[in-house]
Amino acid sequence: MTTSLDAALEYILSRLSPHTPPVFFAEIIDQLSWLVDDQSVNMYRIMRDWLHSDNKEKVKIALSTAEAFFIGSDADDQAAVARIVDRWPDLAPLCNK
């Protein structure tokens, strides 16, 4: 049986204690970005998917990664950031880092 990194991250997220700060999980994701050698595993894509999610915890974690490396300066990315801030104003500081 094969488990994708997407599914593994989803599972871990579903099992996190409600007291776990998003930045703790983001640190693990940052480390995985460097540790995984499989070219088919694309942390950039996974975090972009999470950034566009309707799940606030996923968005928080994606924005809490060390560099938020998946947010570009193009119109689509800026629209996504604006959508996040409109929907969850408390996440604005994470969008502006």
N, CA, C and O of each residue as an XYZ file, in Angstrom:
388
protein
N       0.838     -1.183      0.000
C       0.000      0.000      0.000
C       0.880      1.242      0.000
O       1.832      1.327      0.775
N       0.575      2.190     -0.848
C       1.345      3.421     -0.952
C       0.553      4.560     -0.335
O      -0.642      4.712     -0.586
N       1.229      5.350      0.468
C       0.609      6.536      1.054
C       1.322      7.752      0.493
O       2.549      7.835      0.547
N       0.576      8.680     -0.036
C       1.198      9.881     -0.578
C       1.511     10.845      0.558
O       0.904     10.787      1.627
N       2.454     11.717      0.311
C       2.785     12.729      1.312
C       1.576     13.617      1.579
O       1.362     14.048      2.712
N       0.788     13.891      0.549
C      -0.441     14.674      0.735
C      -1.330     14.017      1.789
O      -1.794     14.666      2.726
N      -1.555     12.719      1.614
C      -2.428     11.994      2.538
C      -1.814     11.929      3.938
O      -2.524     12.045      4.937
N      -0.497     11.745      4.005
C       0.165     11.692      5.311
C       0.038     13.029      6.041
O      -0.241     13.056      7.239
N       0.240     14.131      5.329
C       0.112     15.454      5.959
C      -1.325     15.714      6.385
O      -1.565     16.283      7.450
N      -2.278     15.302      5.564
C      -3.699     15.441      5.918
C      -3.999     14.662      7.195
O      -4.698     15.153      8.082
N      -3.464     13.440      7.281
C      -3.701     12.615      8.458
C      -3.104     13.262      9.706
O      -3.763     13.349     10.742
N      -1.858     13.716      9.605
C      -1.212     14.357     10.761
C      -1.998     15.587     11.184
O      -2.216     15.805     12.376
N      -2.425     16.390     10.221
C      -3.213     17.576     10.540
C      -4.491     17.191     11.283
O      -4.887     17.859     12.238
N      -5.124     16.126     10.844
C      -6.375     15.707     11.483
C      -6.158     15.191     12.902
O      -7.101     15.144     13.691
N      -4.946     14.809     13.231
C      -4.643     14.246     14.540
C      -3.917     15.222     15.472
O      -3.617     14.871     16.613
N      -3.634     16.433     15.006
C      -2.934     17.408     15.846
C      -3.781     17.793     17.051
O      -5.003     17.909     16.962
N      -3.123     17.982     18.146
C      -3.801     18.504     19.324
C      -4.303     19.911     19.013
O      -3.621     20.662     18.316
N      -5.469     20.279     19.509
C      -5.967     21.640     19.264
C      -5.072     22.709     19.907
O      -5.212     23.898     19.623
N      -4.165     22.277     20.763
C      -3.260     23.222     21.428
C      -1.930     23.377     20.688
O      -1.056     24.120     21.135
N      -1.774     22.683     19.566
C      -0.538     22.761     18.795
C      -0.537     24.027     17.942
O      -1.415     24.199     17.096
N       0.431     24.913     18.150
C       0.508     26.110     17.304
C       0.815     25.725     15.847
O       1.634     24.838     15.606
N       0.180     26.369     14.899
C       0.425     26.056     13.486
C       1.905     26.125     13.104
O       2.363     25.377     12.240
N       2.640     27.014     13.741
C       4.054     27.163     13.394
C       4.837     25.880     13.692
O       5.829     25.611     13.015
N       4.427     25.085     14.674
C       5.123     23.833     14.967
C       5.009     22.867     13.789
O       5.994     22.247     13.390
N       3.809     22.745     13.240
C       3.613     21.864     12.089
C       4.307     22.449     10.860
O       4.858     21.706     10.048
N       4.285     23.760     10.720
C       4.959     24.421      9.596
C       6.460     24.134      9.621
O       7.076     23.979      8.566
N       7.047     24.063     10.805
C       8.475     23.752     10.918
C       8.770     22.347     10.384
O       9.798     22.123      9.746
N       7.871     21.417     10.648
C       8.046     20.058     10.125
C       7.964     20.076      8.605
O       8.747     19.408      7.929
N       7.034     20.828      8.077
C       6.900     20.938      6.622
C       8.156     21.560      6.021
O       8.624     21.116      4.974
N       8.702     22.579      6.670
C       9.951     23.185      6.196
C      11.071     22.148      6.144
O      11.836     22.103      5.180
N      11.164     21.326      7.170
C      12.200     20.288      7.206
C      11.969     19.242      6.122
O      12.916     18.797      5.474
N      10.720     18.852      5.924
C      10.413     17.867      4.880
C      10.801     18.380      3.498
O      11.196     17.599      2.633
N      10.690     19.674      3.291
C      11.058     20.262      2.000
C      12.498     19.928      1.643
O      12.825     19.748      0.470
N      13.350     19.844      2.643
C      14.767     19.564      2.431
C      15.081     18.073      2.502
O      16.059     17.623      1.905
N      14.274     17.304      3.215
C      14.590     15.899      3.456
C      14.097     14.938      2.390
O      14.700     13.886      2.176
N      13.016     15.284      1.723
C      12.408     14.368      0.761
C      13.154     14.470     -0.563
O      13.303     15.554     -1.127
N      13.621     13.320     -1.049
C      14.405     13.328     -2.292
C      13.602     12.875     -3.512
O      14.132     12.868     -4.623
N      12.368     12.508     -3.331
C      11.530     12.038     -4.426
C      11.021     13.233     -5.220
O      10.304     14.077     -4.683
N      11.382     13.305     -6.475
C      10.985     14.440     -7.313
C       9.470     14.532     -7.517
O       8.948     15.594     -7.856
N       8.770     13.416     -7.310
C       7.321     13.460     -7.489
C       6.631     14.122     -6.295
O       5.454     14.474     -6.367
N       7.371     14.288     -5.199
C       6.820     14.949     -4.021
C       7.128     16.430     -4.159
O       8.292     16.829     -4.207
N       6.107     17.222     -4.222
C       6.293     18.642     -4.463
C       5.660     19.425     -3.316
O       4.458     19.691     -3.324
N       6.476     19.791     -2.331
C       5.965     20.535     -1.187
C       5.382     21.880     -1.627
O       4.428     22.382     -1.033
N       5.967     22.444     -2.666
C       5.466     23.709     -3.208
C       3.996     23.548     -3.599
O       3.160     24.376     -3.237
N       3.685     22.487     -4.335
C       2.307     22.252     -4.776
C       1.390     21.987     -3.587
O       0.275     22.507     -3.537
N       1.841     21.195     -2.644
C       1.012     20.872     -1.484
C       0.682     22.144     -0.702
O      -0.468     22.353     -0.316
N       1.679     22.987     -0.468
C       1.443     24.218      0.301
C       0.588     25.213     -0.483
O      -0.205     25.941      0.113
N       0.735     25.256     -1.801
C      -0.154     26.113     -2.611
C      -1.590     25.627     -2.492
O      -2.514     26.431     -2.369
N      -1.776     24.312     -2.527
C      -3.123     23.755     -2.357
C      -3.684     24.147     -0.992
O      -4.851     24.524     -0.884
N      -2.867     24.061      0.036
C      -3.307     24.421      1.378
C      -3.598     25.910      1.465
O      -4.536     26.318      2.150
N      -2.814     26.719      0.785
C      -3.043     28.164      0.785
C      -4.418     28.500      0.205
O      -5.066     29.444      0.657
N      -4.857     27.747     -0.773
C      -6.143     27.990     -1.431
C      -7.289     27.213     -0.790
O      -8.407     27.210     -1.306
N      -7.014     26.563      0.321
C      -8.002     25.736      1.004
C      -9.057     26.583      1.714
O      -8.833     27.754      2.020
N     -10.194     25.972      1.965
C     -11.224     26.596      2.800
C     -11.041     26.231      4.269
O     -11.829     26.641      5.122
N     -10.004     25.465      4.557
C      -9.691     25.045      5.914
C      -8.697     26.047      6.519
O      -7.542     26.114      6.098
N      -9.148     26.810      7.491
C      -8.327     27.871      8.075
C      -7.024     27.330      8.658
O      -5.990     27.988      8.549
N      -7.048     26.157      9.267
C      -5.829     25.589      9.854
C      -4.789     25.293      8.778
O      -3.597     25.523      8.984
N      -5.233     24.786      7.634
C      -4.301     24.537      6.531
C      -3.685     25.848      6.054
O      -2.481     25.926      5.811
N      -4.515     26.866      5.925
C      -4.027     28.170      5.471
C      -3.014     28.716      6.470
O      -1.959     29.209      6.071
N      -3.321     28.633      7.765
C      -2.397     29.108      8.806
C      -1.059     28.394      8.724
O      -0.003     29.021      8.808
N      -1.109     27.097      8.561
C       0.133     26.320      8.493
C       0.922     26.693      7.251
O       2.134     26.895      7.323
N       0.248     26.784      6.111
C       0.943     27.158      4.875
C       1.594     28.527      5.012
O       2.728     28.724      4.575
N       0.886     29.467      5.612
C       1.445     30.810      5.793
C       2.530     30.855      6.858
O       3.321     31.797      6.897
N       2.574     29.852      7.719
C       3.552     29.826      8.811
C       4.860     29.156      8.427
O       5.785     29.107      9.238
N       4.956     28.638      7.210
C       6.228     28.056      6.803
C       7.279     29.150      6.810
O       6.948     30.333      6.724
N       8.530     28.767      6.909
C       9.624     29.727      7.109
C       9.633     30.858      6.090
O       9.845     32.017      6.444
N       9.406     30.526      4.844
C       9.507     31.565      3.821
C       8.223     31.775      3.043
O       8.169     32.624      2.153
N       7.199     31.021      3.364
C       5.972     31.052      2.557
C       6.373     31.094      1.087
O       5.904     31.925      0.309
N       7.273     30.148      0.734
C       7.936     30.104     -0.572
C       6.994     29.925     -1.747
O       7.405     30.071     -2.898
N       5.761     29.618     -1.480
C       4.811     29.310     -2.550
C       3.982     30.524     -2.947
O       3.198     30.443     -3.892
N       4.134     31.642     -2.253
C       3.366     32.838     -2.586
C       4.200     33.707     -3.518
O       5.268     34.191     -3.144
N       3.708     33.897     -4.714
C       4.414     34.723     -5.683
C       3.846     36.127     -5.708
O       3.015     36.499     -4.880
N       4.302     36.880     -6.655
C       3.846     38.265     -6.757
C       2.869     38.456     -7.915
O       2.477     39.586     -8.208
N       2.472     37.378     -8.573
C       1.548     37.525     -9.694
C       0.131     37.808     -9.188
O      -0.156     37.689     -7.996
N      -0.730     38.177    -10.106
C      -2.093     38.596     -9.749
C      -2.880     37.492     -9.051
O      -3.640     37.763     -8.122
N      -2.700     36.242     -9.495
C      -3.433     35.132     -8.876
C      -3.037     34.948     -7.412
O      -3.890     34.748     -6.547
N      -1.737     35.018     -7.149
C      -1.275     34.860     -5.767
C      -1.733     36.024     -4.897
O      -2.135     35.824     -3.751
N      -1.674     37.212     -5.428
C      -2.111     38.368     -4.656
C      -3.616     38.329     -4.407
O      -4.087     38.778     -3.362
N      -4.367     37.796     -5.364
C      -5.814     37.623     -5.169
C      -6.077     36.595     -4.072
O      -7.002     36.756     -3.277
N      -5.261     35.534     -4.027
C      -5.415     34.525     -2.973
C      -5.146     35.136     -1.608
O      -5.873     34.868     -0.651
N      -4.110     35.952     -1.514
C      -3.788     36.615     -0.245
C      -4.923     37.562      0.150
O      -5.314     37.606      1.317
N      -5.445     38.308     -0.799
C      -6.558     39.215     -0.504
C      -7.783     38.443     -0.033
O      -8.493     38.884      0.871
N      -8.030     37.284     -0.652
C      -9.156     36.441     -0.245
C      -8.977     35.963      1.195
O      -9.927     35.955      1.979
N      -7.763     35.568      1.531
C      -7.478     35.102      2.893
C      -7.719     36.216      3.895
O      -8.372     36.002      4.916
N      -7.202     37.398      3.617
C      -7.347     38.534      4.542
C      -8.806     38.955      4.662
O      -9.261     39.308      5.750
N      -9.540     38.922      3.555
C     -10.967     39.259      3.614
C     -11.743     38.241      4.447
O     -12.632     38.598      5.220
N     -11.394     36.986      4.276
C     -12.122     35.912      4.961
C     -11.703     35.790      6.424
O     -12.543     35.602      7.304
N     -10.397     35.897      6.678
C      -9.846     35.733      8.026
C      -8.898     36.898      8.324
O      -7.684     36.744      8.194
N      -9.423     38.050      8.718
C      -8.569     39.219      8.954
C      -7.439     38.960      9.958
O      -6.389     39.598      9.888
N      -7.653     38.034     10.883
C      -6.614     37.745     11.869
C      -5.377     37.093     11.257
O      -4.337     37.010     11.910
N      -5.478     36.625     10.002
C      -4.323     36.023      9.331
C      -3.501     37.044      8.548
O      -2.466     36.697      7.978
N      -3.945     38.291      8.513
C      -3.235     39.335      7.762
C      -1.745     39.425      8.133
O      -0.910     39.543      7.237
N      -1.386     39.373      9.434
C       0.042     39.454      9.752
C       0.871     38.322      9.122
O       2.030     38.532      8.765
N       0.291     37.142      8.989
C       1.016     36.043      8.334
C       1.157     36.276      6.839
O       2.115     35.804      6.227
N       0.223     36.993      6.250
C       0.267     37.285      4.818
C       1.288     38.361      4.494
O       1.754     38.457      3.359
N       1.631     39.150      5.461
C       2.520     40.293      5.239
C       3.959     40.041      5.671
O       4.764     40.971      5.715
N       4.284     38.808      5.984
C       5.655     38.563      6.456
C       6.648     38.483      5.328
O       7.839     38.282      5.567
